[in-house]
C-alpha cells in the first residue's frame, strides 16, 4: 500500500523522467557511470521513495529475500555461485 499523495507520486515520476533523459542523452561510454549518481539524486529528490521506505523495513526485506530464494532454489546446484546486490541502493541483502 502506498502512503504517498498523488502530487508526491507525480513529482517522483517527473524526477525519474528527467533523470532517465539524462542517461539516454549521455554518450554510451558514460551511461554506466551515471547510474550511481542518478540513483543518489533520485533518493535525495524523492525522500519518500518506496525503496527507501522498504529499506527501512527489515521484516519486508526478509520476506522479499525468502520469496526470491524460494524462486531460485530449483535452479541452484551445490556448485552454483551467485551474488545479489540491490541495484538501486547497492545494499547486500540480509540473509
C-alpha positions in Angstrom: 0.0 0.0 0.0 1.4 3.4 -1.0 1.1 6.2 1.5 2.0 9.0 -0.9 -0.2 11.7 -2.2 -0.9 11.9 -6.0 1.3 15.1 -6.1 4.2 13.2 -4.4 3.8 10.3 -6.9 3.7 12.8 -9.8 6.8 14.5 -8.5 8.6 11.2 -8.3 7.6 10.4 -11.9 8.9 13.8 -13.1 12.2 13.2 -11.4 12.5 9.7 -12.9 11.7 11.0 -16.4 14.2 13.9 -16.1 17.0 11.6 -14.9 16.2 8.9 -17.5 16.6 11.5 -20.2 19.9 12.5 -18.7 21.1 8.9 -19.0 19.7 8.5 -22.5 21.4 11.7 -23.7 24.7 10.8 -22.3 27.4 9.2 -24.5 27.2 5.4 -24.4 30.6 5.1 -22.5 29.4 7.4 -19.7 26.0 5.9 -19.1 27.1 3.1 -16.8 29.0 5.7 -14.6 25.9 7.8 -14.4 23.7 5.2 -12.8 25.1 5.5 -9.3 24.9 9.3 -9.3 21.4 9.3 -10.8 20.1 6.9 -8.1 21.6 9.1 -5.4 19.9 12.1 -6.9 16.5 10.3 -7.1 16.8 9.4 -3.4 17.7 12.9 -2.5 14.9 14.5 -4.5 12.3 11.8 -3.6 12.7 11.3 0.1 9.6 9.2 0.3 10.8 6.8 -2.5 9.3 3.4 -2.0 12.7 1.7 -2.0 13.9 4.0 0.8 10.8 3.2 2.8 11.1 -0.5 2.1 14.8 -0.5 3.0 13.7 0.8 6.5 11.6 -2.3 7.0 13.7 -5.4 7.9 10.6 -7.6 8.0 9.7 -6.7 4.5 13.3 -7.2 3.3 13.4 -10.6 4.9 10.1 -11.6 3.3 11.3 -10.5 -0.1 14.6 -12.3 0.2 12.8 -15.5 1.4 10.5 -15.3 -1.6 13.4 -14.8 -4.0 15.4 -17.7 -2.6 12.3 -19.9 -2.9 12.0 -19.0 -6.5 15.7 -19.6 -7.2 16.1 -22.8 -5.3 15.1 -25.1 -8.2 17.9 -23.5 -10.4 20.7 -23.9 -7.8 23.1 -26.8 -7.5 25.8 -27.3 -4.9 28.4 -25.8 -7.2 26.4 -22.7 -8.1 27.8 -19.4 -7.1 25.9 -16.2 -7.4 25.8 -12.8 -5.8 22.9 -10.4 -5.4 23.3 -6.7 -5.0 20.2 -4.5 -4.9 20.9 -2.2 -7.9 19.2 0.9 -6.7 20.8 1.0 -3.3 23.8 -1.3 -3.7 22.9 -3.0 -0.5 23.7 -6.6 0.3 20.5 -8.5 1.0 20.1 -9.5 4.7 20.1 -13.3 4.9 
